[in-house]
């Protein structure tokens, strides 16, 4: 944990801006850390992206670990009620959001609940 945070800070210190951090959320594993991840964007130019877990278990469909976009959004808005949508670039695969006053942003890659593929 400390090594990861240190590496993120070193990347910012040498000029990467923003630093992109991807996080696959899984119910019962790391969903209790959603706000910790969001709060990393308070004072750092981090582009945090939550990726919905794709619930494939071998050849069986297992959605018990999947946490949909709307549920994640709900958790964040309990702590940050003004968490708002920001404008996305035309080909972005994530939906961008920001807590007002925070340096970084939070994105959602909704590959399961609201996919972005148009085929």
Secondary structure, 3 states (H helix, E strand, C coil): CHHHHHHHHHHHHCCCCCEEEEEEECCCCCHHHHHHHHHCCCCCCEEEEEEECCCEECCEECCCCCCCHHHHHHHHHHHCCCCEECCCCCCCCCEEEECCCCCCEEEEECCCCCCCCCC
